[in-house]
Amino acid sequence: MDNERLYKFVEDILKNTELNRLPEKYGGGIIFSKPLIGIAKGDDPIFKEYKEIIKETYLTPLEFWEKNGLEINNIKESDIRAVSIVFPYDDVIREKSKKATKFPAKIYCVARNFANALIFDVLDKLIAYFNEKGFLATASHKGETYNISVERKFPYIYSNWSERHTAFAAGLGTFSLHEALITEVGCNVRLGSVITNAPLTVTPRKYDDPYANCLFYAKGICKKCMERCPADAISEEGHDKFKCAKYEQFVAEEMNKQLGDILKPHWRRINGYYKKQVRDPVGCAFCQFNVPCMNRNPMNSMQD
């Protein structure tokens, strides 16, 4: 199967779907610009390493495939591909979010909320694309396999499939002090993935170092994300997910009041149960705006 045709298919979805549009009240512009796409092989050893790094319950692509009920007969790990997609927020949203302080810019909150339905639509269309060509495919929002776990001990909040870790495996970026993925189009992105047995060409990882694109880890400088975080959730020791989640809840409560019925509801599977979020997700992302890695890989300029 041709990778380039796949890339164009996804790009065309974003160009043509009305789901990739903000309400007229917020300018009616696009939410995401041109996506980045990477392909990881199902038997890449990194997926088994994730069981040690994250949790033993983390699923390899083949395990996710099987648990989501897809045919396992004659399917080998090497047959599976994880297609990872980076959805970069449009520059208008990024620019209007730079000066936000206590609460994120409303345009970002609306974009962040609307993006959920958009990403799921893209993944559904991509699954249909593979099916039409005679291949099987699935994604984390399909079925009941994907789950977020919350515990009182390390690693505290984790899932059995991570879009960030899948994107790293597919060579699309590296991690950071604020734990977002720094891609070639920055860290202010959303991510999604589809697992398929279509024989796509694998995109190699450029770095073995999982933090190669982060100025703090690579050069010992920056820490701008620490300064930007209103929740004091980022330190040189890393990212406090509970502090982050608590502040996101605070933001969601206020922005749900301010934005009213414009927000779309969202369901999440937490500790084995589907829950409709009481406060529709609007995000925070202060650590991703007005930082060197917002819209680029900052290490590229360091290497010039």
Rosetta silent file (secondary structure, phi, psi, omega in degrees, C-alpha in Angstrom):
SEQUENCE: MDNERLYKFVEDILKNTELNRLPEKYGGGIIFSKPLIGIAKGDDPIFKEYKEIIKETYLTPLEFWEKNGLEINNIKESDIRAVSIVFPYDDVIREKSKKATKFPAKIYCVARNFANALIFDVLDKLIAYFNEKGFLATASHKGETYNISVERKFPYIYSNWSERHTAFAAGLGTFSLHEALITEVGCNVRLGSVITNAPLTVTPRKYDDPYANCLFYAKGICKKCMERCPADAISEEGHDKFKCAKYEQFVAEEMNKQLGDILKPHWRRINGYYKKQVRDPVGCAFCQFNVPCMNRNPMNSMQD
SCORE:     score description
SCORE:     0.000 S_00000001
   1 L     0.000  141.427 -175.798    0.000    0.000    0.000 S_00000001
   2 L   -82.247  119.252  177.614    1.230    3.482   -0.910 S_00000001
   3 H   -60.018  -42.005 -175.288    2.006    5.727    2.086 S_00000001
   4 H   -61.665  -37.699  177.314    1.646    8.891    0.024 S_00000001
   5 H   -65.580  -37.379  177.306   -1.927    8.055   -0.955 S_00000001
   6 H   -63.229  -46.149 -179.502   -2.722    7.482    2.678 S_00000001
   7 H   -59.216  -44.961 -179.072   -1.233   10.847    3.645 S_00000001
   8 H   -65.197  -36.874  178.939   -3.250   12.634    0.961 S_00000001
   9 H   -59.328  -46.675 -179.111   -6.428   10.850    2.053 S_00000001
  10 H   -68.277  -41.975  178.176   -6.064   12.151    5.618 S_00000001
  11 H   -59.217  -41.509 -178.732   -5.086   15.644    4.449 S_00000001
  12 H   -66.330  -34.739  176.538   -8.173   15.786    2.223 S_00000001
  13 H   -59.107  -49.509 -177.552  -10.450   14.859    5.120 S_00000001
  14 H   -65.057  -32.953  179.047   -9.182   17.804    7.145 S_00000001
  15 H   -69.653  -34.066 -168.286   -9.478   20.132    4.155 S_00000001
  16 H  -104.046  -21.166 -175.475  -13.051   19.174    3.360 S_00000001
  17 L   -79.593  138.647  175.897  -14.848   18.317    6.611 S_00000001
  18 H   -70.973  -16.993  178.033  -16.958   20.938    8.352 S_00000001
  19 H   -66.763  -19.547  178.535  -15.888   19.350   11.639 S_00000001
  20 H   -90.887   33.414 -179.401  -12.520   21.065   11.120 S_00000001
  21 E  -128.758  137.549  172.804  -14.147   24.476   11.490 S_00000001
  22 L   -76.383  157.297  173.714  -14.589   26.760   14.461 S_00000001
  23 L   -61.189  153.243  179.810  -18.001   28.364   15.036 S_00000001
  24 H   -56.656  -31.414  178.532  -18.468   31.703   13.239 S_00000001
  25 H   -58.744  -26.913  179.900  -18.432   33.388   16.651 S_00000001
  26 H  -112.152   29.641  171.840  -14.764   32.378   16.854 S_00000001
  27 L    98.364  -18.598  178.170  -13.862   33.280   13.290 S_00000001
  28 L    69.071   11.977 -179.601  -15.004   30.138   11.457 S_00000001
  29 L   -78.921  179.995 -179.215  -11.407   29.182   10.690 S_00000001
  30 E   -76.235  155.352  176.284   -9.850   25.745   10.686 S_00000001
  31 L   -88.652  -49.527 -178.438   -8.957   23.925   13.895 S_00000001
  32 E  -116.040  141.234  172.494   -6.080   21.816   12.557 S_00000001
  33 L   -90.757 -163.805 -173.511   -3.603   22.556    9.791 S_00000001
  34 L   -57.492  127.618 -176.795   -1.775   19.954    7.670 S_00000001
  35 L   -79.133  161.596  168.692   -1.209   16.722    9.662 S_00000001
  36 E  -108.630  143.941 -178.137    1.943   14.680   10.093 S_00000001
  37 E  -133.126  135.205  176.573    1.693   10.887    9.735 S_00000001
  38 E  -132.139  158.816 -177.029    4.061    8.150   10.836 S_00000001
  39 E  -127.477  124.270  174.562    3.959    4.352   10.691 S_00000001
  40 E  -109.314  147.362  178.847    5.280    1.975   13.357 S_00000001
  41 E   -86.600  142.203 -175.108    5.650   -1.779   12.889 S_00000001
  42 L   -60.608  -28.041 -178.903    3.694   -4.035   15.224 S_00000001
  43 L   -98.096   14.994  174.888    6.748   -6.033   16.272 S_00000001
  44 L   -58.923  125.646 -177.804    8.843   -2.953   17.073 S_00000001
  45 L   -57.356  -20.821 -178.226   10.521   -3.829   20.424 S_00000001
  46 H   -59.405  -32.134 -177.751    9.574   -0.380   21.767 S_00000001
  47 H   -67.759  -34.337  176.029    5.994   -1.550   22.352 S_00000001
  48 H   -75.192  -30.859  175.411    7.141   -4.275   24.741 S_00000001
  49 H   -63.707  -32.495  179.335    9.440   -1.758   26.453 S_00000001
  50 H   -62.170  -27.740  176.542    6.365    0.347   27.154 S_00000001
  51 H   -64.133  -30.104  177.828    5.086   -2.465   29.378 S_00000001
  52 H   -86.059  -37.848 -177.080    8.092   -1.838   31.610 S_00000001
  53 H   -74.510  -42.798 -175.349    8.119    1.948   31.295 S_00000001
  54 L   -98.110  -64.960 -178.018    4.380    2.560   31.731 S_00000001
  55 L  -173.425  150.219 -179.375    2.689   -0.551   33.144 S_00000001
  56 L   -64.608  -19.280  179.237    2.571   -4.274   32.402 S_00000001
  57 L   -79.288   -5.518  178.643   -1.061   -3.796   31.306 S_00000001
  58 L   -62.400  139.440 -174.391    0.068   -1.642   28.365 S_00000001
  59 L   -99.143  136.986  169.350   -0.987   -3.283   25.096 S_00000001
  60 L   -74.901  164.311  177.709    1.151   -3.985   22.069 S_00000001
  61 H   -55.088  -40.907  179.862   -0.527   -3.285   18.697 S_00000001
  62 H   -67.805  -38.398  177.603   -1.264   -7.009   18.224 S_00000001
  63 H   -65.200  -41.065  177.889   -2.728   -7.307   21.730 S_00000001
  64 H   -64.449  -42.456  177.258   -4.937   -4.276   21.121 S_00000001
  65 H   -53.635  -50.336 -176.857   -5.948   -5.767   17.769 S_00000001
  66 H   -68.089  -43.659 -178.168   -7.016   -9.036   19.399 S_00000001
  67 H   -66.899  -25.323  176.957   -8.808   -7.439   22.370 S_00000001
  68 L   -85.708    7.849  170.235  -10.813   -5.254   20.000 S_00000001
  69 L    85.883   14.303  178.898  -12.133   -8.417   18.386 S_00000001
  70 L   -83.625  156.030 -176.611  -10.301   -8.406   15.076 S_00000001
  71 L   -56.614  130.362 -178.183   -9.330  -11.624   13.323 S_00000001
  72 L  -108.179  -15.602 -179.061   -6.149  -13.102   14.789 S_00000001
  73 L   -60.405  127.884  177.560   -5.774  -16.199   12.565 S_00000001
  74 L    64.273   10.739  176.496   -2.578  -16.019   10.502 S_00000001
  75 L   -96.802  123.632  177.709   -1.906  -12.465   11.769 S_00000001
  76 L  -107.134  161.326  177.977    1.619  -11.956   13.071 S_00000001
  77 H   -55.543  -38.274 -178.175    3.051   -9.002   14.969 S_00000001
  78 H   -68.547  -15.782  178.577    5.129   -8.126   11.922 S_00000001
  79 H   -81.026  -19.628 -172.383    1.928   -7.839    9.841 S_00000001
  80 L   -86.574  145.671  172.840    0.515   -5.066   12.023 S_00000001
  81 E  -128.267  139.536  172.215    1.082   -1.328   11.538 S_00000001
  82 E  -105.255  113.277 -179.989    0.261    1.481   13.945 S_00000001
  83 E   -92.603  114.378 -178.486   -0.602    4.600   11.953 S_00000001
  84 E  -105.345  136.219 -178.510   -0.009    7.683   14.090 S_00000001
  85 E  -122.161  129.396  173.466   -1.403   11.103   13.158 S_00000001
  86 E   -99.956  122.486  178.698   -0.263   14.478   14.506 S_00000001
  87 E  -106.561  102.087 -178.296   -2.981   17.151   14.292 S_00000001
  88 E   -82.051  132.642  175.068   -1.357   20.617   14.662 S_00000001
  89 E   -64.059  144.838 -179.831   -3.548   23.457   15.921 S_00000001
  90 L   -63.323  151.222 -176.447   -3.878   26.290   13.424 S_00000001
  91 H   -60.224  -31.726  179.053   -1.585   29.305   13.898 S_00000001
  92 H   -61.502  -43.722  179.213   -4.534   31.622   14.626 S_00000001
  93 H   -64.820  -42.224 -179.494   -5.459   29.543   17.672 S_00000001
  94 H   -64.698  -45.773 -177.352   -1.847   29.432   18.816 S_00000001
  95 H   -64.672  -39.698 -179.176   -1.254   33.155   18.443 S_00000001
  96 H   -74.683   -9.563 -178.941   -4.428   34.104   20.311 S_00000001
  97 H   -98.111   -8.641 -174.223   -3.443   31.769   23.145 S_00000001
  98 L   -63.330  -36.560 -172.844    0.007   33.226   23.843 S_00000001
  99 L   -93.107    0.422 -179.485   -1.160   35.973   26.206 S_00000001
 100 L   -63.610  146.469 -179.265   -3.601   33.884   28.247 S_00000001
 101 L  -122.764  -84.241 -175.413   -2.906   33.759   31.983 S_00000001
 102 L   -71.126  -41.933  178.939   -5.412   32.341   34.475 S_00000001
 103 L  -122.178  148.769  177.688   -7.696   30.748   31.881 S_00000001
 104 L   -64.121  160.923  174.466   -6.892   29.594   28.343 S_00000001
 105 L   -61.166  139.971 -177.579   -8.083   31.667   25.392 S_00000001
 106 H   -59.729  -34.794 -179.650  -11.711   30.849   24.592 S_00000001
 107 H   -62.691  -35.387  176.944  -10.821   30.081   20.982 S_00000001
 108 H   -70.756  -43.126 -178.954   -8.487   27.331   22.206 S_00000001
 109 H   -58.664  -42.721  178.525  -11.066   25.928   24.630 S_00000001
 110 H   -66.935  -44.546  179.841  -13.632   25.654   21.829 S_00000001
 111 H   -62.010  -43.841 -179.909  -11.062   24.186   19.418 S_00000001
 112 H   -61.584  -40.953 -179.919   -9.859   21.675   22.016 S_00000001
 113 H   -70.316  -47.754 -178.755  -13.427   20.593   22.703 S_00000001
 114 H   -65.708  -26.622 -175.373  -14.520   20.395   19.051 S_00000001
 115 H   -63.185  -27.755 -178.843  -11.345   18.484   18.149 S_00000001
 116 H   -59.240  -51.407  179.994  -12.532   15.306   19.881 S_00000001
 117 H   -64.275  -37.379  179.913  -15.375   14.680   17.406 S_00000001
 118 H   -63.735  -47.977 -179.099  -13.114   15.710   14.516 S_00000001
 119 H   -62.477  -44.705  178.718  -10.315   13.284   15.435 S_00000001
 120 H   -61.005  -38.101  178.850  -12.741   10.401   15.897 S_00000001
 121 H   -64.403  -42.695  178.022  -14.276   11.188   12.494 S_00000001
 122 H   -61.723  -45.519 -178.983  -10.852   11.127   10.822 S_00000001
 123 H   -64.620  -40.118  177.574   -9.991    7.801   12.464 S_00000001
 124 H   -62.406  -42.727  179.671  -13.365    6.304   11.472 S_00000001
 125 H   -67.249  -33.674  178.628  -12.862    7.400    7.867 S_00000001
 126 H   -70.082  -39.146  175.514   -9.335    5.964    7.899 S_00000001
 127 H   -61.228  -44.159  178.345  -10.631    2.619    9.185 S_00000001
 128 H   -63.075  -37.025  178.180  -13.223    2.619    6.380 S_00000001
 129 H   -59.584  -47.003  178.648  -10.445    3.469    3.894 S_00000001
 130 H   -66.084  -41.923 -179.860   -8.484    0.374    4.924 S_00000001
 131 H   -60.345  -41.078 -179.872  -11.604   -1.795    4.925 S_00000001
 132 H   -63.648  -25.901 -179.356  -12.478   -0.739    1.374 S_00000001
 133 L   -95.138    9.325  173.631   -9.023   -1.854    0.274 S_00000001
 134 L    91.222   13.377 -179.917   -9.473   -5.279    1.858 S_00000001
 135 L  -113.853  160.922  176.533   -7.636   -4.730    5.150 S_00000001
 136 L   -95.378  157.766  179.262   -8.757   -4.715    8.774 S_00000001
 137 E  -163.428  155.490  176.469   -8.308   -1.768   11.127 S_00000001
 138 E  -154.013  173.770 -179.446   -9.304   -0.467   14.541 S_00000001
 139 E  -150.396  168.283 -173.098   -8.607    2.441   16.893 S_00000001
 140 L   -66.533  -22.448 -179.895   -8.639    3.214   20.614 S_00000001
 141 L   -88.011    0.235  178.152  -12.110    4.807   20.496 S_00000001
 142 L   -97.332  138.745  178.899  -13.603    1.643   19.006 S_00000001
 143 L    72.357 -161.497 -175.548  -14.875   -1.091   21.320 S_00000001
 144 L  -120.505   21.289 -176.089  -14.202   -1.235   25.057 S_00000001
 145 L   -76.864  -46.681 -175.815  -10.495   -2.052   25.130 S_00000001
 146 L   -64.606  135.237 -177.966   -9.017    1.398   25.755 S_00000001
 147 L  -150.473  141.825  172.772   -8.995    2.372   29.404 S_00000001
 148 E  -103.011  131.266  179.026   -7.529    5.076   31.660 S_00000001
 149 E  -110.731  139.504  177.245   -6.504    3.919   35.130 S_00000001
 150 E  -123.626  121.026 -178.694   -6.246    6.149   38.180 S_00000001
 151 L  -130.712  166.679  178.939   -4.373    4.864   41.218 S_00000001
 152 L   -90.264   -1.706  178.790   -2.906    6.296   44.425 S_00000001
 153 L  -124.117  163.879 -178.478    0.532    4.904   43.670 S_00000001
 154 L   -56.611  136.804    7.365    3.001    5.372   40.805 S_00000001
 155 L   -88.252   14.463  171.383    2.344    5.759   37.854 S_00000001
 156 L    69.546  -73.605  179.595   -0.918    7.230   39.260 S_00000001
 157 E  -122.009  120.222 -177.752   -2.697    8.063   35.961 S_00000001
 158 E  -154.865  166.283  179.591   -1.972    5.886   32.938 S_00000001
 159 E  -130.474  167.507 -179.627   -3.677    4.142   30.037 S_00000001
 160 L   -90.861    1.921  172.987   -3.297    0.833   28.218 S_00000001
 161 L  -153.876  127.571 -175.512   -2.667    2.632   24.906 S_00000001
 162 L  -118.777  124.558  177.442   -0.912    5.978   24.552 S_00000001
 163 H   -66.343  -34.698  178.816   -1.157    8.197   21.497 S_00000001
 164 H   -65.638  -44.577 -178.388    2.056    9.976   22.523 S_00000001
 165 H   -70.409  -32.163  175.629    4.018    6.762   22.840 S_00000001
 166 H   -66.715  -41.606  178.730    2.620    5.477   19.554 S_00000001
 167 H   -64.362  -38.288  176.365    3.699    8.715   17.853 S_00000001
 168 H   -63.015  -44.911  179.328    7.187    8.353   19.341 S_00000001
 169 H   -59.356  -33.027 -178.067    7.375    4.772   18.053 S_00000001
 170 L   -86.535    5.223  175.408    6.379    6.048   14.596 S_00000001
 171 L    79.122   22.372 -174.770    9.185    8.610   14.571 S_00000001
 172 L   -92.901   -8.512  179.853    6.984   11.694   14.851 S_00000001
 173 E   167.682 -176.253  177.890    8.636   13.342   17.853 S_00000001
 174 E  -131.328  168.674 -177.585   10.066   13.025   21.335 S_00000001
 175 L   -80.135  179.096 -171.493    8.877   13.734   24.851 S_00000001
 176 L  -148.917  175.914  177.477    9.517   16.847   26.929 S_00000001
 177 L   -61.596  -34.781  179.609    9.703   18.287   30.429 S_00000001
 178 L   -91.308    7.135  174.043    5.961   19.007   30.263 S_00000001
 179 L    74.833   -4.830  173.503    5.358   15.478   28.869 S_00000001
 180 L   -72.181  163.193  177.795    3.816   16.646   25.599 S_00000001
 181 L   -89.851  124.341  176.755    5.292   15.269   22.387 S_00000001
 182 E   -91.768  110.257 -179.150    7.557   17.745   20.577 S_00000001
 183 E  -101.602 -178.130  176.533    7.090   17.131   16.852 S_00000001
 184 L   -68.572  -16.934  175.454    8.505   18.951   13.833 S_00000001
 185 L  -109.832   21.574  174.606    5.411   21.178   13.992 S_00000001
 186 E    96.515 -176.253 -178.434    5.682   21.699   17.738 S_00000001
 187 L   -98.330  -15.643 -178.427    4.051   20.339   20.870 S_00000001
 188 L   -81.804   76.247 -173.837    0.726   22.166   20.565 S_00000001
 189 E  -141.356  168.356  165.492   -0.933   19.291   18.757 S_00000001
 190 E  -117.109  162.599 -175.040   -3.440   16.495   19.219 S_00000001
 191 E  -132.501  154.046  174.453   -2.756   12.881   18.358 S_00000001
 192 E  -155.042  163.531  179.992   -4.628    9.851   17.096 S_00000001
 193 E  -151.682  153.683  175.050   -3.827    6.387   15.777 S_00000001
 194 E  -129.717  137.661  176.869   -5.244    3.475   13.811 S_00000001
 195 E  -103.586  129.539 -175.499   -4.004   -0.121   13.961 S_00000001
 196 E  -145.727  164.293  172.588   -4.181   -2.022   10.678 S_00000001
 197 L  -103.956   14.720  174.150   -2.749   -4.977    8.777 S_00000001
 198 L   -67.410  135.109 -173.936   -2.271   -2.893    5.635 S_00000001
 199 L   -79.612   67.303 -179.437    1.380   -3.325    4.501 S_00000001
 200 L   -80.060  155.282  177.748    2.461    0.294    4.881 S_00000001
 201 L   -77.155  130.175 -178.142    6.094    1.395    4.821 S_00000001
 202 L   -72.222  139.716  175.225    7.469    2.010    8.312 S_00000001
 203 L   -98.812  119.711 -173.961    8.765    5.504    9.117 S_00000001
 204 L   -72.441  153.913  173.005   11.979    5.221   11.156 S_00000001
 205 L   -78.957  137.824  179.507   12.711    7.040   14.397 S_00000001
 206 L   -80.750  -26.733 -173.286   15.394    9.709   14.097 S_00000001
 207 L  -130.485  143.998  169.914   16.427    9.487   17.757 S_00000001
 208 L   -85.421  -29.179  179.438   16.943    6.804   20.371 S_00000001
 209 L   -71.698  118.067 -177.121   16.830    9.481   23.075 S_00000001
 210 L   -70.602   -6.990  179.688   13.158    9.899   24.031 S_00000001
 211 L  -120.379   22.029 -171.875   13.793   13.551   25.019 S_00000001
 212 L   -60.657  -28.321 -176.739   16.004   14.625   22.103 S_00000001
 213 L   -90.052   -2.994 -175.778   13.749   17.509   20.987 S_00000001
 214 L   -94.046  124.448 -178.399   13.420   19.118   24.447 S_00000001
 215 H   -60.808  -35.184 -178.925   15.792   22.026   25.169 S_00000001
 216 H   -66.090  -50.201 -177.191   15.812   21.263   28.885 S_00000001
 217 H   -74.048  -35.189 -176.379   16.823   17.620   28.549 S_00000001
 218 H   -82.571  -34.710 -173.727   19.091   18.091   25.516 S_00000001
 219 H  -125.862   -6.215 -178.973   20.802   21.359   26.494 S_00000001
 220 L    71.585   22.980 -178.999   19.882   22.028   30.117 S_00000001
 221 L  -126.471  177.290  173.319   18.169   25.306   29.170 S_00000001
 222 L    93.113  -98.545 -175.498   14.687   26.778   28.697 S_00000001
 223 L    60.206   21.812  179.926   12.189   25.590   31.384 S_00000001
 224 H   -62.309  -33.604  179.792    9.685   28.000   29.835 S_00000001
 225 H   -64.045  -33.435  176.554    6.906   25.438   30.323 S_00000001
 226 H   -62.776  -44.438 -179.285    7.589   25.530   34.075 S_00000001
 227 H   -66.198  -34.366 -175.586    7.145   29.298   34.101 S_00000001
 228 H   -78.560  -21.842 -173.349    3.964   29.113   32.045 S_00000001
 229 L   -74.609  115.664 -179.839    2.174   26.498   34.173 S_00000001
 230 L   -76.065  -10.394 -177.861   -0.375   28.200   36.484 S_00000001
 231 L   -97.557   -1.117 -175.957   -0.797   24.979   38.478 S_00000001
 232 L    54.135   39.933 -175.717    2.886   24.637   39.435 S_00000001
 233 L   -95.482   -3.566 -177.856    2.606   21.117   38.010 S_00000001
 234 E  -120.978  128.924  176.853    5.957   21.110   36.172 S_00000001
 235 E  -137.072  178.030  178.236    9.367   20.969   37.829 S_00000001
 236 L   -64.843  -17.071  177.353   12.828   19.748   36.880 S_00000001
 237 L   -84.285  -11.288  178.544   11.725   16.392   38.269 S_00000001
 238 E   129.863 -153.835 -170.041    8.907   16.203   35.750 S_00000001
 239 E  -113.810  122.709  178.062    5.152   16.607   35.454 S_00000001
 240 L   -88.094  104.015 -174.362    2.705   16.190   38.371 S_00000001
 241 H   -66.708  -30.678 -179.691   -0.364   14.697   36.688 S_00000001
 242 H   -71.266  -42.699  176.467   -2.623   15.215   39.712 S_00000001
 243 H   -61.825  -41.782  179.835   -1.847   18.935   39.982 S_00000001
 244 H   -62.210  -48.378 -178.565   -2.353   19.217   36.237 S_00000001
 245 H   -63.768  -37.552  179.724   -5.670   17.352   36.307 S_00000001
 246 H   -64.897  -41.486  179.922   -6.931   19.438   39.238 S_00000001
 247 H   -70.668  -36.698  176.947   -6.208   22.682   37.410 S_00000001
 248 H   -61.199  -36.999  178.001   -7.799   21.358   34.219 S_00000001
 249 H   -65.617  -41.449  177.377  -10.925   20.619   36.262 S_00000001
 250 H   -60.817  -44.921  178.298  -10.877   24.184   37.621 S_00000001
 251 H   -63.125  -44.927 -178.423  -10.543   25.537   34.072 S_00000001
 252 H   -61.334  -40.789  179.626  -13.306   23.260   32.789 S_00000001
 253 H   -60.553  -45.729 -177.959  -15.729   24.394   35.493 S_00000001
 254 H   -72.108  -45.623 -176.025  -15.238   28.064   34.639 S_00000001
 255 H   -71.248  -28.234  174.002  -15.075   27.745   30.870 S_00000001
 256 H   -65.532  -34.678  175.876  -18.167   25.520   30.794 S_00000001
 257 H   -67.367  -43.426 -174.917  -20.002   28.387   32.518 S_00000001
 258 H   -75.054  -34.721 -173.956  -18.644   30.963   30.079 S_00000001
 259 H   -94.144  -18.679  173.308  -19.029   28.972   26.880 S_00000001
 260 H    59.720 -136.394 -170.650  -22.366   27.372   27.690 S_00000001
 261 H   -75.185   -2.634 -177.793  -24.098   25.113   25.182 S_00000001
 262 H   -69.480  -24.444 -176.456  -21.476   25.545   22.475 S_00000001
 263 L   -77.048  147.649 -179.624  -19.344   22.743   23.947 S_00000001
 264 L   -98.742  139.210 -179.973  -19.760   19.132   22.836 S_00000001
 265 L   -68.675  159.220 -176.855  -20.086   16.292   25.396 S_00000001
 266 L  -145.411  140.177  177.961  -17.387   13.677   25.721 S_00000001
 267 E  -110.274  145.657  175.865  -17.220   10.158   27.186 S_00000001
 268 E  -136.594  146.846  176.562  -14.156    8.485   28.695 S_00000001
 269 E   -97.601  108.849 -176.252  -13.518    4.955   29.933 S_00000001
 270 E  -121.925  127.533 -178.912  -11.927    5.279   33.390 S_00000001
 271 L    50.865   37.454  173.413  -11.094    2.317   35.646 S_00000001
 272 L    90.614   -0.979 -177.070  -13.171    0.063   33.404 S_00000001
 273 E  -127.362  139.542  175.135  -16.343    2.189   33.210 S_00000001
 274 E   -76.623  133.031  179.540  -17.584    4.660   30.618 S_00000001
 275 E  -132.791  129.158  172.238  -18.276    8.054   32.126 S_00000001
 276 E   -77.897  126.140 -177.127  -19.789   11.110   30.495 S_00000001
 277 L   -67.897  128.623 -179.063  -17.653   13.985   31.650 S_00000001
 278 L   -62.960  -40.967  176.719  -19.644   16.326   33.864 S_00000001
 279 L  -108.938  116.171 -177.131  -17.558   19.229   32.611 S_00000001
 280 L   -60.856  137.062 -172.217  -16.954   19.004   28.897 S_00000001
 281 L   -65.813  132.193  177.935  -13.198   19.010   28.176 S_00000001
 282 L  -128.014   -7.288  177.144  -11.678   22.336   27.171 S_00000001
 283 L    75.693 -177.644  179.315   -8.021   21.712   28.037 S_00000001
 284 L  -138.317  -73.933  170.264   -5.430   24.018   29.573 S_00000001
 285 L    61.228   22.213  174.421   -2.160   23.795   27.577 S_00000001
 286 H   -56.377  -34.479 -177.776   -0.484   26.889   29.077 S_00000001
 287 H   -70.931   -9.650 -179.087    2.741   24.883   28.933 S_00000001
 288 H  -104.272   -9.460 -178.318    2.352   24.552   25.152 S_00000001
 289 L  -106.013  141.240  179.105    1.738   28.217   24.288 S_00000001
 290 L    58.344   38.626  174.804    4.400   30.923   24.005 S_00000001
 291 L  -124.567  158.215 -176.797    7.175   28.383   24.523 S_00000001
 292 L   -59.167  -25.000 -177.896   10.054   27.571   22.111 S_00000001
 293 L   -99.762   12.841 -176.854    8.492   24.224   21.191 S_00000001
 294 L   -57.338  -49.974 -172.932    4.967   25.552   20.573 S_00000001
 295 L  -128.593   18.877 -178.978    5.053   25.306   16.771 S_00000001
 296 L  -161.936  170.661  170.088    8.438   23.761   15.916 S_00000001
 297 L   -89.263  106.662 -173.099   11.194   21.456   17.026 S_00000001
 298 L   -65.922  -19.005 -179.955   13.456   23.947   18.870 S_00000001
 299 H   -71.070  -19.469  178.894   16.496   21.690   18.518 S_00000001
 300 H   -63.564  -41.847  179.228   16.555   22.355   14.764 S_00000001
 301 H   -71.256  -27.822  178.137   17.634   25.978   15.293 S_00000001
 302 H   -70.008  -25.886 -175.439   20.218   24.855   17.846 S_00000001
 303 H   -93.999   -9.157 -179.331   21.786   22.595   15.236 S_00000001
 304 L   -71.089    0.000    0.000   21.891   25.187   12.425 S_00000001
